[in-house]
Each structure stands twice: as structure tokens, then as C-alpha cells.
Amino acid sequence: MAIYEYECLTCGHSFEVWQKITEDPLKSCERCGGEVRRLIGQTGFILKGTGWYVTDYVRKGKDQDSSRDSTKESSSNSNKDQ
């Protein structure tokens, strides 16, 4: 459900209505019965930061374990060389 804002073209009354996205827009004012128009308002959705990337989230499972194994192998190989 979304909140839609309407304004009456006759009396100037503005009001909000909870509606499903699939519902048709309202056509008449709840006060005077005049024609209404749906307004476009600012959203409360804000994105912050540099963005969303696959690397922003820790992967659990096989990928994480295999990266640990390769790190262990490279460190053990470097110790053998010394």
C-alpha cells in the first residue's frame, strides 16, 4: 500500500489516501465532491554512500572458505622458501 496525495481543483482541499498501486486514482473530493488531481511529492527514500556493490556484503560458505585456504597456502609456501 502507498500513500497518495490529492488536491481538489474546486475547493483547494488537499488530503492523503492509502491505496494499492493497482487501484484507480480518486476522481472526486471527499469534502465538496469536486474534481481532484493526484500530486507528486517528495519521497522519503534516500541513498547514502558510494553505492551498492557485491563486495559490500560478506559471502558465507564456499567462496569465503576457499579464499582462506589460498591465503594459508601462500603464507606456508613463503615460509618454506626461507
DRENTOR-433698 format. One record per residue (C-alpha): residue in three letters; x, y, z; residue number from 1. Coordinates in Angstrom, 2 decimals. Layout:
N
rec aa=ala u=X v=Y w=Z i=NUM
...
This chain:
82
rec aa=met u=0.00 v=0.00 w=0.00 i=1
rec aa=ala u=1.16 v=3.51 w=-0.75 i=2
rec aa=ile u=0.12 v=6.94 w=0.41 i=3
rec aa=tyr u=-1.15 v=9.14 w=-2.41 i=4
rec aa=glu u=-1.71 v=12.88 w=-2.10 i=5
rec aa=tyr u=-4.64 v=14.57 w=-3.82 i=6
rec aa=glu u=-5.74 v=18.18 w=-4.28 i=7
rec aa=cys u=-9.24 v=19.36 w=-5.14 i=8
rec aa=leu u=-9.40 v=21.67 w=-8.16 i=9
rec aa=thr u=-12.64 v=23.26 w=-6.86 i=10
rec aa=cys u=-12.07 v=23.99 w=-3.14 i=11
rec aa=gly u=-8.27 v=23.54 w=-2.90 i=12
rec aa=his u=-8.55 v=20.90 w=-0.14 i=13
rec aa=ser u=-5.53 v=18.56 w=-0.07 i=14
rec aa=phe u=-5.62 v=15.11 w=1.51 i=15
rec aa=glu u=-3.78 v=11.80 w=1.63 i=16
rec aa=val u=-5.20 v=8.35 w=0.93 i=17
rec aa=trp u=-3.75 v=4.84 w=1.45 i=18
rec aa=gln u=-4.25 v=2.94 w=-1.82 i=19
rec aa=lys u=-2.93 v=-0.12 w=-3.54 i=20
rec aa=ile u=-0.80 v=0.58 w=-6.59 i=21
rec aa=thr u=-3.31 v=-1.30 w=-8.73 i=22
rec aa=glu u=-6.26 v=0.88 w=-7.61 i=23
rec aa=asp u=-7.56 v=3.62 w=-9.89 i=24
rec aa=pro u=-6.85 v=7.21 w=-8.78 i=25
rec aa=leu u=-9.63 v=9.05 w=-6.94 i=26
rec aa=lys u=-11.81 v=11.34 w=-9.05 i=27
rec aa=ser u=-13.78 v=13.37 w=-6.51 i=28
rec aa=cys u=-13.02 v=15.45 w=-3.41 i=29
rec aa=glu u=-14.04 v=14.00 w=-0.05 i=30
rec aa=arg u=-15.30 v=17.44 w=1.08 i=31
rec aa=cys u=-17.08 v=19.07 w=-1.84 i=32
rec aa=gly u=-17.25 v=16.33 w=-4.49 i=33
rec aa=gly u=-15.22 v=18.40 w=-6.97 i=34
rec aa=glu u=-12.61 v=17.01 w=-9.34 i=35
rec aa=val u=-9.23 v=16.10 w=-7.80 i=36
rec aa=arg u=-5.75 v=15.59 w=-9.16 i=37
rec aa=arg u=-3.07 v=13.35 w=-7.73 i=38
rec aa=leu u=0.02 v=15.23 w=-6.62 i=39
rec aa=ile u=3.63 v=14.13 w=-6.94 i=40
rec aa=gly u=5.53 v=14.65 w=-3.72 i=41
rec aa=gln u=9.00 v=14.06 w=-2.41 i=42
rec aa=thr u=9.85 v=10.57 w=-1.34 i=43
rec aa=gly u=11.37 v=9.53 w=1.96 i=44
rec aa=phe u=13.85 v=7.23 w=0.21 i=45
rec aa=ile u=17.46 v=8.38 w=0.49 i=46
rec aa=leu u=20.57 v=6.63 w=-0.80 i=47
rec aa=lys u=23.77 v=7.41 w=1.06 i=48
rec aa=gly u=27.32 v=6.36 w=0.42 i=49
rec aa=thr u=29.17 v=5.37 w=-2.70 i=50
rec aa=gly u=26.68 v=2.72 w=-3.83 i=51
rec aa=trp u=25.87 v=-0.93 w=-3.50 i=52
rec aa=tyr u=28.28 v=-3.50 w=-4.76 i=53
rec aa=val u=28.61 v=-7.26 w=-4.48 i=54
rec aa=thr u=31.76 v=-6.73 w=-2.46 i=55
rec aa=asp u=29.85 v=-4.73 w=0.19 i=56
rec aa=tyr u=28.40 v=-7.90 w=1.66 i=57
rec aa=val u=30.24 v=-10.78 w=3.25 i=58
rec aa=arg u=29.69 v=-14.02 w=1.40 i=59
rec aa=lys u=29.15 v=-17.02 w=3.59 i=60
rec aa=gly u=30.08 v=-20.51 w=2.60 i=61
rec aa=lys u=32.33 v=-21.92 w=-0.05 i=62
rec aa=asp u=33.72 v=-18.69 w=-1.52 i=63
rec aa=gln u=34.88 v=-17.45 w=1.87 i=64
rec aa=asp u=36.45 v=-20.80 w=2.85 i=65
rec aa=ser u=38.36 v=-21.12 w=-0.44 i=66
rec aa=ser u=39.83 v=-17.64 w=-0.05 i=67
rec aa=arg u=41.07 v=-18.55 w=3.43 i=68
rec aa=asp u=42.67 v=-21.76 w=2.10 i=69
rec aa=ser u=44.53 v=-19.89 w=-0.65 i=70
rec aa=thr u=45.82 v=-17.37 w=1.90 i=71
rec aa=lys u=47.09 v=-20.18 w=4.14 i=72
rec aa=glu u=48.81 v=-21.90 w=1.20 i=73
rec aa=ser u=50.59 v=-18.74 w=0.07 i=74
rec aa=ser u=51.82 v=-17.98 w=3.60 i=75
rec aa=ser u=53.02 v=-21.56 w=4.15 i=76
rec aa=asn u=54.83 v=-21.53 w=0.78 i=77
rec aa=ser u=56.60 v=-18.31 w=1.69 i=78
rec aa=asn u=57.75 v=-19.83 w=5.00 i=79
rec aa=lys u=59.22 v=-22.85 w=3.16 i=80
rec aa=asp u=61.31 v=-20.60 w=0.97 i=81
rec aa=gln u=63.07 v=-19.06 w=3.95 i=82
